[in-house]
Every structure is written in C-alpha cells, then in structure tokens.
C-alpha cells in the first residue's frame, strides 16, 4: 500500500543499520542480528493508543512465531524510552520496544516510514533476512492495523530455499 509522501524501503534493499535504546535503556543494533537471525522490524506511531496496543498485543500473543532461534521482533516508535518502559511493563510484551525519539524519527526516516506532518512513524513493517536485506515490506496508514498472518506468511517464505 502506498501512502502520500511515504516511500518505504522495498524488498531487495539493504536494511540501514541503527543503534536505538530499548525500554530498559540498553542499546540495540540491527547489526547485532546479522549472520544469525532474521528480524521483523515494526514501526508503530504511538504507545498507549488503541490500534498500536492491539497490534503489539497480537504479536505478544503469537510471540513464539516472532521471537525464536530464527527470528527477532523489534518494535520502534518515536516515544521516549521511559514511556516505552511503562507501556511494555503494562502489556507484558516480551520483545524489545525501541525509541527513535532523538534525533526524532531518524531511523523511521531511513526506512522511509516517517510522517513529517504528524511527527511519527506510520505503520511500516520490514522482514529483514540474516544478511541484512529487506525481504518483505508492508505499510499502513495510522488508523489501519496490520495483519499478523501476513507477517507469519512472510517469515515462512523467508525460510524457503
């Protein structure tokens, strides 16, 4: 789905590396997973909002599909690490929430999913193979939840030789 002003990285692109703080203040890099695990990189607009909470809870409820020996889920928003900590603790997500707070939206911009007018990431998801290449992308507008089954299918396709 194409959104006005949004040009997300397409499959086949090299995934930009990043270093972001998680909800515990620890630095997480995409390159930490290179050569080991595929990554589901999920951008979400705002912690504590209805659609975002629903999406992230759906992933939590299917956690073995997204956090295992072959794949790691990383969720990114422009919220502060402190807000993400409260959000993660409240919902018991069990996967890292990464803060793209400062420089504001820098990683979301690198992936082409930052909405300059609204000042947040749109709902962009990238499946990145262990070599650092984007293999699948979906982008939804702020009010439109993503389908968890699409992620599962993309990961199964990634596992095929």
N, CA and C of each residue as an Amber inpcrd file, in Angstrom:
protein
   483
   0.8420000  -1.1810000   0.0000000   0.0000000   0.0000000   0.0000000
   0.8820000   1.2370000   0.0000000   0.6650000   2.1360000  -0.9280000
   1.4310000   3.3750000  -0.9950000   0.6600000   4.4930000  -0.2980000
   1.3530000   5.2500000   0.5100000   0.7630000   6.3870000   1.1960000
   1.4030000   7.6520000   0.6660000   0.6460000   8.7350000   0.5890000
   1.1840000  10.0040000   0.1250000   2.3850000  10.4130000   0.9590000
   3.4880000  10.7240000   0.2910000   4.6810000  11.2030000   0.9790000
   5.5130000  10.1280000   1.6520000   5.0880000   8.8730000   1.5800000
   5.8060000   7.7780000   2.2280000   6.4090000   6.8840000   1.1480000
   7.7290000   6.7220000   1.2040000   8.4230000   5.8550000   0.2560000
   9.2730000   4.8640000   1.0420000   8.6250000   3.8120000   1.5250000
   9.2930000   2.8090000   2.3480000  10.2990000   2.0140000   1.5300000
  11.3180000   1.5270000   2.2180000  12.2850000   0.6380000   1.5710000
  11.5630000  -0.5510000   0.9660000  11.9370000  -0.9060000  -0.2320000
  11.3150000  -2.0240000  -0.9370000  12.1130000  -3.2980000  -0.7220000
  11.4780000  -4.4400000  -0.9070000  12.2150000  -5.7010000  -0.8530000
  13.4120000  -5.6640000  -1.8050000  14.5260000  -6.1990000  -1.3300000
  15.7670000  -6.1940000  -2.0880000  16.7320000  -5.1140000  -1.6280000
  16.2300000  -4.1070000  -0.9060000  17.0840000  -3.0260000  -0.4070000
  17.9010000  -3.5040000   0.7940000  19.0580000  -2.9030000   0.9560000
  19.8530000  -3.1560000   2.1650000  19.1840000  -2.4210000   3.3240000
  18.9870000  -3.1190000   4.4290000  18.3630000  -2.5200000   5.6060000
  19.3810000  -1.6310000   6.3210000  19.0660000  -0.3450000   6.5160000
  20.0030000   0.5300000   7.2210000  20.2190000   0.0630000   8.6620000
  21.4680000   0.0320000   9.0800000  21.7670000  -0.3130000  10.4630000
  21.3510000   0.8570000  11.3540000  21.1500000   0.5710000  12.6090000
  20.7940000   1.6000000  13.5780000  21.2340000   1.1550000  14.9560000
  21.2830000   2.1100000  15.8570000  21.5230000   1.8580000  17.2780000
  20.4880000   2.6830000  18.0350000  19.5370000   2.0000000  18.6610000
  18.4700000   2.6610000  19.4110000  18.4150000   2.0960000  20.8200000
  17.9500000   2.9060000  21.7540000  17.7740000   2.4380000  23.1280000
  16.4310000   1.7410000  23.2650000  16.4470000   0.6110000  23.9840000
  15.2010000  -0.0920000  24.2530000  14.5400000   0.4770000  25.5060000
  13.4510000  -0.1450000  25.9130000  12.6840000   0.3420000  27.0640000
  13.4550000   0.2470000  28.3790000  14.5920000  -0.4510000  28.3860000
  15.4420000  -0.5580000  29.5780000  16.6830000   0.3270000  29.4770000
  16.7750000   1.1110000  28.4130000  17.9200000   1.9950000  28.2230000
  19.1140000   1.3360000  27.5740000  18.9890000   0.0760000  27.1790000
  20.0880000  -0.6600000  26.5380000  20.0990000  -0.3650000  25.0380000
  21.2980000  -0.3080000  24.4690000  21.4320000  -0.0630000  23.0370000
  21.2230000  -1.3590000  22.2640000  20.3660000  -1.2900000  21.2540000
  20.0850000  -2.4270000  20.3740000  20.4360000  -1.9910000  18.9580000
  21.1980000  -2.8160000  18.2710000  21.5790000  -2.5390000  16.8880000
  20.9920000  -3.6120000  15.9710000  20.5810000  -3.2090000  14.8020000
  20.1300000  -4.1950000  13.8220000  21.2730000  -5.1540000  13.5140000
  22.4740000  -4.6310000  13.3990000  23.6340000  -5.4540000  13.0480000
  23.9580000  -6.5140000  14.0990000  23.4010000  -6.3850000  15.3070000
  23.5850000  -7.4230000  16.3320000  23.0260000  -8.7620000  15.8670000
  22.1060000  -8.7350000  14.9320000  21.4340000  -9.9580000  14.4660000
  21.9760000 -10.4570000  13.1220000  22.8210000  -9.6620000  12.4950000
  23.3460000 -10.0240000  11.1800000  24.1360000 -11.3220000  11.2670000
  23.8690000 -12.2190000  10.3390000  24.5430000 -13.5070000  10.3100000
  23.9180000 -14.5300000  11.2400000  22.9190000 -14.1280000  11.9890000
  22.2820000 -15.0390000  12.9360000  20.7890000 -15.1780000  12.7090000
  20.0590000 -14.1240000  13.0150000  18.6010000 -14.1730000  12.9500000
  18.0490000 -13.2080000  11.9150000  16.9030000 -13.5670000  11.3690000
  16.1040000 -12.6100000  10.6160000  15.4660000 -11.6710000  11.6310000
  15.0620000 -10.4960000  11.1800000  14.4320000  -9.5110000  12.0590000
  13.1080000  -9.0630000  11.4620000  12.0780000  -9.0350000  12.2900000
  10.8350000  -8.3670000  11.9340000  10.9300000  -6.9990000  12.5940000
  11.1010000  -5.9720000  11.7730000  11.2380000  -4.5970000  12.2460000
   9.9090000  -3.8910000  12.0280000   9.2670000  -3.5450000  13.1330000
   7.9230000  -2.9980000  13.0920000   7.9360000  -1.5790000  13.6500000
   7.5060000  -0.6220000  12.8450000   7.3640000   0.7610000  13.3020000
   5.9120000   0.9910000  13.6840000   5.7040000   1.6550000  14.8350000
   4.3360000   1.9830000  15.2490000   4.2910000   3.4410000  15.6870000
   3.1370000   4.1010000  15.4950000   3.0620000   5.5390000  15.7450000
   3.2110000   5.9440000  17.2130000   2.3770000   5.4060000  18.1030000
   2.3580000   5.9060000  19.4780000   2.0320000   4.8020000  20.4760000
   2.7800000   4.7830000  21.5680000   2.4550000   3.8910000  22.6840000
   1.1190000   4.3090000  23.2870000   0.4330000   3.3540000  23.8700000
  -0.8050000   3.5520000  24.6240000  -2.0260000   3.8770000  23.7750000
  -1.9120000   3.8980000  22.4590000  -3.0880000   4.1780000  21.6320000
  -3.7640000   2.8590000  21.2680000  -5.0220000   2.9220000  20.9280000
  -5.8200000   1.7180000  20.7150000  -5.2910000   0.7830000  19.6450000
  -5.0670000   1.2970000  18.4420000  -4.6350000   0.4280000  17.3430000
  -3.2340000  -0.1180000  17.6160000  -2.3330000   0.7260000  18.0910000
  -0.9650000   0.2690000  18.3840000  -0.9620000  -0.7940000  19.4790000
  -1.7180000  -0.5610000  20.5360000  -1.7800000  -1.5420000  21.6170000
  -2.3370000  -2.8590000  21.0930000  -3.3850000  -2.7950000  20.2850000
  -3.9640000  -4.0130000  19.7160000  -2.9800000  -4.7790000  18.8540000
  -2.2490000  -4.0670000  18.0000000  -1.2670000  -4.7230000  17.1320000
  -0.1530000  -5.3760000  17.9440000   0.4120000  -4.6250000  18.8860000
   1.5310000  -5.1500000  19.6540000   1.1000000  -6.2970000  20.5690000
  -0.1130000  -6.2390000  21.0900000  -0.6270000  -7.3520000  21.9060000
  -0.8690000  -8.5920000  21.0420000  -1.3060000  -8.4090000  19.8040000
  -1.4940000  -9.5550000  18.9030000  -0.1590000 -10.2490000  18.6440000
   0.9030000  -9.4710000  18.5060000   2.2320000 -10.0600000  18.3320000
   2.6830000 -10.7550000  19.6130000   2.4330000 -10.1310000  20.7620000
   2.7550000 -10.7500000  22.0510000   2.0530000 -12.1010000  22.1880000
   0.8130000 -12.1600000  21.7540000   0.0360000 -13.3920000  21.8690000
   0.5110000 -14.4820000  20.9190000   1.3070000 -14.1120000  19.9140000
   1.8940000 -15.0720000  18.9650000   3.4170000 -15.0520000  19.0740000
   3.9390000 -14.7150000  20.2380000   5.3640000 -14.4720000  20.4180000
   6.2790000 -15.5790000  19.8800000   5.9510000 -16.8700000  20.0440000
   6.8540000 -17.8930000  19.5060000   7.0480000 -17.8130000  17.9860000
   6.1180000 -17.1980000  17.2730000   6.2790000 -17.0150000  15.8280000
   7.2890000 -15.9200000  15.5040000   7.5260000 -15.0010000  16.4650000
   8.3070000 -13.8030000  16.1810000   9.5720000 -13.6400000  17.0080000
   9.7170000 -14.4310000  18.0360000  10.9430000 -14.4160000  18.8430000
  11.3230000 -15.8660000  19.0850000  12.3420000 -16.3290000  18.3410000
  12.7720000 -17.7200000  18.4490000  14.2110000 -17.8140000  17.9370000
  14.6760000 -19.0200000  17.6670000  16.0650000 -19.2000000  17.2280000
  16.3470000 -18.6230000  15.8440000  15.2860000 -18.4000000  15.0380000
  15.4750000 -17.9130000  13.6760000  15.1060000 -16.4470000  13.4760000
  14.3270000 -15.8790000  14.3850000  13.8170000 -14.5230000  14.1480000
  13.7280000 -13.7290000  15.4480000  13.8930000 -12.4050000  15.3150000
  13.7460000 -11.4840000  16.4430000  12.8240000 -10.3470000  16.0190000
  11.8420000 -10.0620000  16.8360000  10.9340000  -8.9400000  16.6300000
  11.4940000  -7.7150000  17.3390000  11.5540000  -6.5920000  16.6210000
  11.9460000  -5.3090000  17.1800000  10.8730000  -4.2950000  16.8100000
  10.2630000  -3.6560000  17.8030000   9.2140000  -2.6640000  17.5640000
   9.7650000  -1.2820000  17.8790000   9.5270000  -0.3210000  16.9850000
  10.1260000   1.0060000  17.0770000   9.0480000   2.0860000  17.0330000
   9.1490000   3.0520000  17.9480000   8.3100000   4.2490000  17.8600000
   9.1550000   5.4590000  18.2290000   8.5990000   6.6320000  18.0460000
   9.2990000   7.8700000  18.3880000   9.0260000   8.2980000  19.8310000
   8.3870000   7.4290000  20.6030000   8.1730000   7.7040000  22.0240000
   9.5000000   7.6210000  22.7680000   9.5490000   8.2080000  23.9630000
  10.7630000   8.1330000  24.7840000  10.9310000   6.7120000  25.3380000
  12.1700000   6.3330000  25.6930000  12.3660000   5.0200000  26.3190000
  11.5620000   4.8770000  27.6080000  11.3670000   5.9760000  28.3160000
  10.6340000   5.9280000  29.5850000   9.1640000   5.5750000  29.3580000
   8.5500000   6.1920000  28.3530000   7.1580000   5.8600000  28.0150000
   7.0610000   4.4180000  27.5390000   8.0370000   3.9920000  26.7380000
   8.0240000   2.6100000  26.2340000   8.1710000   1.6110000  27.3680000
   8.9220000   1.9610000  28.4140000   9.0860000   1.0660000  29.5630000
   7.7450000   0.8440000  30.2600000   7.0170000   1.9150000  30.4970000
   5.7120000   1.7960000  31.1460000   4.7530000   0.9970000  30.2580000
   4.7640000   1.2790000  28.9660000   3.9130000   0.5770000  28.0060000
   4.2440000  -0.9190000  27.9900000   5.5290000  -1.2610000  27.9040000
   5.9570000  -2.6690000  27.8660000   5.6030000  -3.3880000  29.1590000
   5.8380000  -2.7320000  30.2800000   5.5210000  -3.3530000  31.5770000
   4.0210000  -3.5780000  31.7190000   3.2420000  -2.6080000  31.3020000
   1.7840000  -2.7150000  31.4230000   1.2260000  -3.8560000  30.5760000
   1.7770000  -4.0280000  29.3740000   1.2340000  -5.0200000  28.4380000
   1.9890000  -6.3400000  28.4370000   3.1740000  -6.4080000  29.0490000
   3.9480000  -7.6400000  29.0910000   4.3430000  -8.1470000  27.7160000
   4.8910000  -7.2710000  26.8930000   5.1600000  -7.6310000  25.5000000
   6.1610000  -8.7690000  25.3320000   7.2850000  -8.7610000  26.0060000
   8.2560000  -9.8410000  25.8720000   9.1680000  -9.7080000  24.6650000
   9.1990000  -8.5450000  24.0520000  10.1210000  -8.2460000  22.9560000
  10.5040000  -6.7720000  23.0810000  11.6410000  -6.3830000  22.4970000
  12.1310000  -5.0210000  22.6820000  11.2500000  -3.9640000  22.0060000
  11.0390000  -2.8720000  22.7390000  10.4500000  -1.6570000  22.1830000
  11.5860000  -0.6450000  22.1010000  11.8500000  -0.1380000  20.9100000
  12.9840000   0.7450000  20.6830000  12.5260000   2.1750000  20.4710000
  13.2680000   3.1040000  21.0570000  12.9290000   4.5160000  20.9880000
  13.7070000   5.2300000  19.8860000  12.9600000   5.7710000  18.9320000
  13.5100000   6.5860000  17.8470000  13.2350000   8.0630000  18.1560000
  13.3320000   8.3870000  19.4590000  12.9450000   9.7160000  19.9400000
  13.9130000  10.8140000  19.5080000  15.2370000  10.5340000  19.6500000
  16.1900000  11.5790000  19.2940000  17.4250000  11.0050000  18.6610000
  17.9040000  11.5210000  17.5320000  17.2230000  12.5340000  16.7370000
  15.8540000  12.0190000  16.2880000  14.8580000  12.8440000  16.4730000
  13.4600000  12.4350000  16.3230000  13.1720000  11.8130000  14.9530000
  12.8240000  10.5210000  14.9750000  12.4070000   9.8240000  13.7650000
  13.5100000   9.4950000  12.7840000  14.7570000   9.5750000  13.2090000
  15.8820000   9.3450000  12.2910000  15.8380000   7.9560000  11.6430000
  15.5510000   6.9240000  12.4200000  15.5230000   5.5680000  11.8660000
  14.2750000   5.3800000  11.0020000  13.1430000   5.8980000  11.4520000
  11.9200000   5.8240000  10.6340000  12.1400000   6.5160000   9.2870000
  12.8530000   7.6350000   9.2880000  13.1750000   8.3120000   8.0200000
  14.0530000   7.4180000   7.1350000  15.0500000   6.7700000   7.7420000
  15.9600000   5.9100000   6.9680000  15.2000000   4.7710000   6.2930000
  14.1180000   4.3190000   6.9220000  13.3000000   3.2410000   6.3510000
  12.1430000   3.7800000   5.5080000  12.0220000   5.0920000   5.4310000
  11.0030000   5.7130000   4.5870000   9.6020000   5.6690000   5.1520000
   9.4690000   5.5850000   6.4860000   8.1340000   5.4720000   7.0840000
   7.8420000   6.5670000   8.1090000   8.5400000   7.7090000   8.0160000
   8.2760000   8.8110000   8.9370000   7.3140000   9.7870000   8.2800000
   6.2400000  10.1120000   8.9810000   5.2670000  11.0910000   8.5050000
   5.6900000  12.4520000   9.0600000   6.2610000  13.2780000   8.2000000
   6.7890000  14.5790000   8.6220000   5.6910000  15.4770000   9.1790000
   4.5250000  15.4180000   8.5980000   3.4230000  16.2820000   9.0420000
   2.9360000  15.9160000  10.4390000   2.8470000  14.6140000  10.7220000
   2.3340000  14.1560000  12.0160000   3.4450000  13.9680000  13.0580000
   4.6910000  13.8910000  12.6000000   5.8120000  13.7640000  13.5340000
   5.9760000  12.3900000  14.1420000   5.5390000  11.3550000  13.4120000
   5.6510000   9.9860000  13.9250000   5.8400000   9.0210000  12.7590000
   6.1720000   7.7970000  13.1050000   6.2620000   6.7430000  12.0970000
   4.8550000   6.2850000  11.7370000   4.6650000   5.9260000  10.4790000
   3.4390000   5.2340000  10.0920000   3.6440000   3.7560000  10.4030000
   2.6540000   2.9420000  10.1370000   2.7210000   1.5120000  10.4430000
   3.4900000   0.7710000   9.3420000   4.8050000   0.7990000   9.4520000
   5.6540000   0.1080000   8.4860000   6.2700000  -1.1200000   9.1210000
   6.2890000  -2.2200000   8.3810000   6.9170000  -3.4520000   8.8540000
   7.8520000  -3.9730000   7.7780000   9.0170000  -4.4250000   8.2210000
  10.0380000  -4.9440000   7.3230000  10.5170000  -6.2840000   7.8490000
  10.5170000  -7.2910000   6.9850000  11.1610000  -8.5650000   7.3190000
  12.5360000  -8.5000000   6.6680000  13.5630000  -8.6180000   7.5100000
  14.9520000  -8.4670000   7.0870000  15.6590000  -9.7970000   7.3110000
  16.2900000 -10.3140000   6.2690000  16.9690000 -11.6090000   6.4170000
  18.2510000 -11.4420000   7.2360000  18.8700000 -12.5590000   7.5820000
  20.0490000 -12.5230000   8.4510000  21.2430000 -11.8490000   7.7840000
  21.1840000 -11.6650000   6.4740000  22.2410000 -10.9540000   5.7660000
  22.0340000  -9.4520000   5.7100000  20.8770000  -8.9780000   6.2050000
  20.6200000  -7.5430000   6.2360000  19.8510000  -6.9980000   5.0470000
  19.1910000  -7.8780000   4.2930000  18.4130000  -7.4460000   3.1330000
  16.9290000  -7.4810000   3.4610000  16.2250000  -6.4170000   3.0810000
  14.7730000  -6.3720000   3.2520000  14.1590000  -7.3850000   2.2950000
  13.3490000  -8.2880000   2.8300000  12.7130000  -9.3200000   2.0100000
  11.2120000  -9.1210000   1.8550000  10.6030000  -8.3440000   2.7440000
   9.1560000  -8.1200000   2.6840000   8.8510000  -6.8170000   3.4090000
   7.9070000  -6.0660000   2.8660000   7.5350000  -4.7790000   3.4350000
   6.0260000  -4.6060000   3.3550000   5.4470000  -4.0350000   4.4010000
   4.0490000  -3.5980000   4.3520000   3.9740000  -2.2620000   5.0760000
   3.1780000  -1.3350000   4.5420000   2.9940000  -0.0260000   5.1490000
   1.5090000   0.2850000   5.1920000   1.0340000   0.6130000   6.3850000
  -0.3550000   1.0080000   6.5750000  -0.3970000   2.4140000   7.1590000
  -1.4780000   3.1170000   6.8710000  -1.6910000   4.4410000   7.4350000
  -1.9940000   4.3180000   8.9280000  -1.9490000   5.4270000   9.6420000
  -2.1010000   5.4160000  11.0950000  -3.3280000   4.6610000  11.6000000
  -4.5180000   4.8380000  11.0270000  -5.6810000   4.1510000  11.6110000
  -5.8250000   2.6870000  11.2070000  -4.9840000   2.1870000  10.2980000
  -5.1740000   0.8580000   9.7140000  -4.2290000  -0.1770000  10.3050000
  -4.7650000  -1.0780000  11.1170000  -3.9600000  -2.1390000  11.7320000
  -3.4230000  -3.0940000  10.6720000  -2.2670000  -3.6570000  10.9560000
  -1.6600000  -4.6580000  10.0820000  -2.1590000  -6.0460000  10.4700000
  -2.0400000  -6.9860000   9.5400000  -2.4980000  -8.3610000   9.7340000
  -1.3170000  -9.2390000  10.1520000  -1.3730000  -9.7800000  11.3590000
  -0.2970000 -10.6300000  11.8800000  -0.0610000 -11.8380000  10.9690000
  -1.1040000 -12.3570000  10.3690000  -0.9530000 -13.5230000   9.4840000
  -0.0640000 -13.2160000   8.2880000  -0.0540000 -11.9580000   7.8330000
   0.8360000 -11.5800000   6.7350000   2.2990000 -11.7000000   7.1620000
   2.5970000 -11.3360000   8.4090000   3.9680000 -11.4650000   8.9130000
   4.3850000 -12.9290000   8.9510000   3.4830000 -13.7720000   9.4520000
   3.7750000 -15.2030000   9.5610000   4.0620000 -15.7780000   8.1750000
   3.2430000 -15.4130000   7.1940000   3.4460000 -15.8930000   5.8220000
   4.7770000 -15.3990000   5.2630000   5.1230000 -14.1420000   5.5240000
   6.3920000 -13.5980000   5.0320000   7.5780000 -14.3350000   5.6470000
   7.4790000 -14.6730000   6.9250000   8.5630000 -15.4200000   7.5770000
   8.6750000 -16.8310000   7.0190000   7.5530000 -17.4610000   6.7110000
   7.5980000 -18.7930000   6.1000000   8.2460000 -18.7310000   4.7290000
   7.9260000 -17.6740000   3.9540000   8.5530000 -17.5110000   2.6420000
  10.0550000 -17.3110000   2.7790000  10.4730000 -16.6120000   3.8080000
  11.8760000 -16.3560000   4.0480000  12.6250000 -17.6570000   4.3390000
  11.9570000 -18.5770000   5.0130000  12.5810000 -19.8440000   5.3980000
  12.7310000 -20.8050000   4.2210000  11.9950000 -20.5590000   3.1410000
  12.0850000 -21.4420000   1.9870000  13.3770000 -21.1820000   1.2160000
  14.0060000 -22.2760000   0.7370000  15.2670000 -22.0890000  -0.0250000
  15.0390000 -21.4470000  -1.3650000
